[in-house]
Amino acid sequence: MLIENKSIAIVGGGPGGLTLARLLQLKNTNVKVYERDLNKNARVQGSPLDMHEGSGLDAIRDAQLMDEFKKNYRPGADKMLIVNEQAEIMFTDHETKPDEDFGNEHFRPEIDRGPLRNMLLDSLQPETVVWDSHFISMDAQGEGWVLHFKNGFSAHADIVIAADGANSKIRPYLTDLKPTYSGILMLEGNVYHAEKAAPKIKDLIKNGKIMAFGNNKNLLMGQKGSGDLGFYASFRANENWAAESNLDFSDQKQMTEWFKQEYPEWNAVWHELFENAALPFIPRPIYAMPLDQTWETKPNLTLLGDAAHVMPPFAGEGANMAMLDALELSKCLTSESFTSLQEAIAHYENHMRKRAAEATKESLENGDKMHSETALNDMLGFFSSH
């Protein structure tokens, strides 16, 4: 095995990085995960994730974690409502979609990020994750690397794998290419204890998801297992909108007034979200890597997940692609079919870039459809056909 007696450093403890660590440990490799969070109890932000056949669920199966996944996913959380700006239901699959349908290519079970992360962490050998490891830089040393962290700690590895997200600090060691702005911004909010804080929306969402379309803008939201509600106001904007808007994202009254002004045709029921959201709101410009990106393969460094191919969330592929990266990279690194690490990594990168470009293209196209004048009808047609 090419990585026998090699030390592997995975920088970043998200779904992709932890999945890779699990898969490599099943092959008895020497792997460490360097994660910037202080400890495993750090709060995990973000909306729930839907896992897909052919990518995320395949990785979970190969990691021998499907039984644990079934204990932790949220039956029914993938059920969808499509509504107009008046909160009138235009499409629902609540009565037709089964809570469990594993093996069906269209079944996309939802899991909250916290339980997914804990499931992966618990599957790893003790001391695999080195917490409080905020990557700063690294230097080539022999055939490997010395990694330096903000806390003053340094570590050597024969192979480094960047799983450190869209703003990867390792990516520049491999390529100068950078993501470009998609033209769409998502303003994130969270309502804690939605049953009390946003009862009208809680009754409408029915523990699933809502996609609301109107006047070239969206509201996208999902119920979390904790009873909290995550939502995004999604719209076209200048890349520097957050700074140029002069909004105080910690001012509840100001943000509620902004929503009323920018979404004037929308029903007052949606005000419940902004009036009761935890502060601050978080503006998230949406980026994507070029579809034709390439770089020269190195024998001791590669990328996965958002570090390799950040894409918009409008196809639900981000975490799934990261976990599929982990699955394919683990197979390449442990295969007997390659004569060198450079050949193995090149095989992974070439395939990864191709399928990531396809997923990114789909995500960009979906984003355009979802922010068009015909968004409601377009999305109704899409979901009705499935």
C-alpha positions in Angstrom: 0.0 0.0 0.0 1.4 3.4 -1.1 0.6 5.1 2.2 2.0 2.3 4.4 4.3 3.9 7.1 3.2 7.3 5.9 1.8 10.0 8.2 -1.3 11.8 6.9 -2.5 15.1 8.1 -6.1 16.1 7.4 -6.7 19.8 8.0 -10.3 20.4 8.8 -12.8 18.4 10.8 -16.0 18.8 8.8 -17.9 15.9 7.2 -15.4 15.4 4.4 -12.3 15.4 6.6 -13.8 13.2 9.3 -15.2 10.7 6.8 -11.7 10.4 5.2 -10.1 9.8 8.6 -12.6 7.1 9.3 -12.1 5.4 5.9 -8.3 5.5 6.2 -8.3 4.2 9.7 -10.3 1.2 8.5 -7.2 0.5 6.4 -4.9 0.8 9.4 -3.3 4.1 8.3 -1.6 6.7 10.4 -3.9 9.7 10.2 -4.4 12.9 12.3 -7.2 15.5 11.9 -6.2 19.1 12.8 -9.4 21.1 13.7 -9.5 24.7 14.7 -12.5 24.3 17.1 -11.4 24.3 20.7 -13.1 20.9 21.4 -15.8 18.5 20.2 -18.4 20.5 22.1 -18.0 23.6 20.0 -21.3 24.7 18.6 -21.9 23.3 15.1 -23.7 25.9 13.0 -25.6 25.5 9.7 -28.7 24.0 8.3 -29.4 20.2 8.3 -27.8 18.1 5.6 -29.6 15.8 3.2 -27.5 12.8 2.2 -27.7 11.4 -1.3 -27.4 8.0 -2.9 -24.2 7.8 -5.0 -22.3 10.2 -2.8 -22.8 10.9 0.9 -24.7 7.7 1.7 -22.2 5.6 -0.2 -19.4 7.1 1.9 -21.4 6.3 5.1 -21.9 2.7 4.0 -18.2 2.2 3.2 -17.4 3.8 6.6 -19.5 1.0 8.1 -21.7 3.7 9.8 -25.1 3.1 8.2 -26.6 1.6 11.3 -25.4 4.7 13.3 -26.7 7.0 10.6 -30.2 5.4 10.8 -30.2 6.0 14.6 -29.4 9.7 14.1 -31.1 10.9 10.9 -34.5 12.7 11.2 -37.3 10.8 9.5 -39.6 13.2 7.7 -37.2 16.1 7.9 -36.7 15.9 4.1 -40.4 16.6 3.4 -41.0 19.8 1.5 -43.4 22.6 1.1 -43.2 25.1 -1.8 -45.2 28.2 -1.1 -45.6 31.7 -2.6 -44.9 35.0 -0.9 -48.3 34.8 0.7 -47.4 31.5 2.4 -50.0 29.7 0.3 -49.0 26.1 -0.2 -48.4 25.3 -3.9 -46.8 21.9 -3.5 -46.3 19.4 -0.7 -45.0 15.9 -0.5 -45.9 15.4 3.2 -48.6 12.9 2.4 -46.8 11.0 -0.3 -43.1 10.8 0.7 -42.2 7.9 3.1 -40.2 8.6 6.3 -37.7 5.9 5.3 -36.8 4.7 1.8 -33.1 3.8 1.8 -31.9 2.5 -1.5 -34.3 4.7 -3.5 -32.1 7.1 -5.6 -34.5 10.0 -4.8 -34.5 9.4 -1.0 -32.5 12.1 0.7 -32.6 11.6 4.5 -31.8 14.6 6.6 -29.4 14.7 9.5 -28.4 17.7 11.7 -24.8 18.7 11.4 -24.1 18.0 15.1 -25.2 14.4 15.2 -23.4 13.7 11.9 -20.2 15.1 13.3 -20.5 13.3 16.6 -21.2 10.0 14.7 -18.0 10.4 12.7 -16.0 11.5 15.7 -17.1 8.6 17.8 -16.0 6.2 15.0 -12.4 7.4 15.1 -9.6 6.1 17.3 -8.8 8.1 20.5 -6.6 11.1 19.9 -7.2 11.2 16.2 -8.5 14.7 16.2 -6.1 17.4 17.5 -8.4 20.2 18.6 -7.5 23.9 18.9 -5.3 23.6 15.7 -5.9 26.7 13.7 -3.7 26.2 10.6 -1.5 29.2 9.8 1.1 27.9 7.3 3.3 25.0 6.3 6.8 24.5 4.9 8.1 21.7 2.7 10.5 19.4 4.5 12.1 16.5 2.7 9.2 14.7 0.9 6.6 16.0 3.4 5.4 19.1 5.2 5.7 20.8 8.6 2.4 22.4 9.5 2.2 25.4 11.8 -0.7 26.3 14.0 -1.9 29.5 15.7 -1.3 28.1 19.2 2.4 27.7 18.4 2.2 23.9 17.8 3.9 22.4 14.7 3.5 18.9 13.3 5.1 16.9 10.4 3.2 14.9 7.9 4.2 13.0 4.8 0.9 13.8 3.1 -1.4 16.8 3.7 -5.1 16.8 2.7 -6.9 20.2 2.8 -10.4 19.8 4.1 -10.5 23.4 5.5 -13.4 24.8 3.6 -14.1 27.5 1.1 -11.5 29.9 2.5 -8.9 27.2 2.6 -5.4 28.4 3.7 -3.8 25.3 2.1 -5.3 25.7 -1.3 -2.8 28.4 -2.4 0.1 25.8 -1.9 -1.5 23.9 -4.8 -3.2 26.5 -7.1 -3.7 30.3 -7.5 -7.3 29.8 -8.7 -9.9 31.4 -6.5 -13.7 31.1 -6.3 -15.8 33.8 -8.0 -19.0 35.4 -6.7 -22.2 33.9 -8.0 -24.2 37.1 -7.8 -26.4 35.7 -5.0 -26.3 36.5 -1.3 -28.0 34.5 1.5 -28.8 36.3 4.8 -28.8 33.6 7.5 -30.9 33.7 10.6 -31.8 31.2 13.3 -34.9 31.2 15.6 -34.3 29.3 18.8 -37.3 27.4 20.3 -39.4 28.0 17.2 -42.5 26.5 18.8 -42.7 29.5 21.1 -40.8 32.1 19.2 -42.3 31.5 15.7 -45.4 29.4 16.2 -47.1 30.3 12.9 -44.0 29.3 10.9 -43.6 26.2 13.1 -47.1 25.1 12.3 -46.5 25.7 8.6 -43.2 23.9 8.3 -44.3 20.6 10.0 -40.8 19.7 11.0 -39.7 19.6 7.4 -38.5 22.3 4.9 -40.0 25.3 3.2 -39.0 27.0 -0.1 -40.9 30.3 -0.6 -40.6 32.1 -3.9 -41.7 35.6 -4.9 -40.4 38.8 -6.7 -37.0 37.2 -7.6 -36.3 36.5 -4.0 -36.5 33.5 -1.8 -37.0 32.4 1.8 -35.5 29.0 2.4 -35.9 27.3 5.8 -35.6 24.0 7.7 -36.6 22.7 11.1 -33.7 21.4 13.2 -33.9 18.4 15.5 -33.4 20.8 18.5 -36.6 22.5 17.7 -34.7 25.5 16.3 -35.4 26.9 12.9 -32.8 27.9 10.4 -33.7 30.3 7.5 -32.1 32.2 4.7 -33.3 35.3 2.8 -31.8 34.7 -0.6 -31.5 37.4 -3.2 -29.3 38.9 -5.9 -26.9 41.5 -4.6 -23.6 43.2 -5.1 -20.7 41.1 -3.7 -20.0 43.9 -1.2 -23.6 44.2 -0.2 -23.0 43.5 3.5 -20.6 46.5 3.9 -22.4 48.8 1.5 -25.9 48.2 3.0 -25.0 50.1 6.2 -27.1 47.6 8.1 -26.4 46.6 11.7 -26.9 42.9 11.6 -27.3 42.9 15.4 -30.2 45.3 15.3 -33.5 43.4 15.4 -35.7 46.3 14.6 -33.5 47.5 11.7 -33.3 44.0 10.2 -37.0 43.5 10.4 -37.6 46.9 8.7 -35.1 45.9 6.0 -37.1 42.7 5.3 -40.4 44.6 5.1 -38.9 47.1 2.7 -37.0 44.6 0.5 -39.8 41.9 0.5 -42.8 44.3 0.4 -45.2 41.9 -1.3 -44.6 39.2 1.2 -47.2 38.2 3.9 -46.7 39.5 7.4 -46.4 35.9 8.7 -42.8 35.9 7.6 -42.1 38.9 9.9 -42.1 36.3 12.7 -38.7 35.1 11.6 -37.0 38.4 11.6 -38.6 39.7 14.8 -37.5 36.6 16.8 -34.2 35.6 15.2 -31.1 35.2 17.3 -28.5 37.9 16.6 -26.5 38.7 14.6 -27.8 37.8 11.2 -25.0 36.5 9.0 -24.6 37.6 5.4 -23.2 34.8 3.2 -22.1 35.7 -0.4 -22.3 32.6 -2.5 -19.2 31.6 -4.4 -18.2 28.9 -6.9 -14.9 27.6 -8.3 -14.4 27.9 -12.0 -15.8 24.9 -13.9 -12.6 24.3 -15.8 -10.1 24.6 -13.0 -7.0 22.4 -13.0 -3.6 22.3 -11.3 -0.4 20.3 -11.3 -0.7 17.3 -9.1 1.7 17.0 -6.1 2.7 13.6 -4.6 2.1 14.9 -1.0 -0.8 17.4 -1.1 -4.4 17.4 -2.3 -7.8 19.0 -1.5 -11.3 17.8 -0.8 -14.7 19.4 -0.3 -15.2 23.1 -0.4 -11.4 23.6 -0.3 -11.4 22.0 -3.8 -14.7 23.0 -5.3 -16.9 25.3 -3.3 -20.3 25.6 -5.0 -23.7 27.2 -4.3 -26.0 25.2 -2.1 -28.9 25.1 -4.6 -28.5 21.5 -5.5 -27.7 20.2 -2.0 -24.4 18.7 -3.2 -21.7 20.4 -1.1 -21.4 18.0 1.9 -22.3 15.0 -0.4 -19.5 15.9 -2.8 -17.0 16.3 0.2 -17.9 12.9 1.5 -17.7 11.3 -1.9 -14.2 13.0 -2.3 -13.3 11.3 1.0 -14.5 7.9 -0.3 -12.7 8.2 -3.7 -9.5 9.6 -2.3 -9.3 6.9 0.4 -9.7 4.2 -2.3 -7.0 5.8 -4.5 -4.5 6.2 -1.6 -5.0 2.6 -0.5 -5.2 1.0 -3.9 -2.6 -1.4 -5.3 -3.4 -0.2 -8.8 -1.0 2.8 -8.8 2.7 2.9 -9.0 3.2 6.2 -7.1 1.3 8.5 -4.8 1.4 11.2 -7.5 -0.4 8.8 -9.9 -3.0 7.9 -7.2 -3.7 11.5 -6.3 -3.8 12.6 -10.0 -6.4 9.9 -10.7 -8.5 11.2 -7.7 -8.1 14.8 -8.7 -9.0 14.4 -12.3 -12.2 12.5 -11.5 -13.1 14.8 -8.6 -12.7 18.0 -10.7 -15.0 16.6 -13.4 -17.9 15.5 -11.2 -17.5 18.7 -9.0 -17.8 20.8 -12.1 -21.0 19.0 -13.1 -22.4 19.6 -9.6 -21.3 23.2 -9.6 -22.9 23.8 -13.0 -26.2 22.3 -11.7 -26.0 24.4 -8.6 -25.4 27.6 -10.5 -28.2 26.9 -12.9 -30.6 26.1 -10.0 -29.6 29.4 -8.4 -30.5 31.3 -11.5 -33.9 29.5 -11.7 -34.7 30.1 -8.1 -34.0 33.9 -8.4 -35.9 34.5 -11.6 -39.4 35.9 -12.3 -40.6 32.4 -13.1 -39.0 30.8 -10.0 -42.2 29.6 -8.4 -43.5 27.9 -11.6 -40.1 26.5 -12.5 -39.6 24.9 -9.1 -43.1 23.6 -9.0 -42.5 21.9 -12.3 -39.2 20.4 -11.1 -40.5 18.9 -7.8 -43.8 17.7 -9.4 -41.7 15.8 -12.0 -39.9 14.0 -9.2 
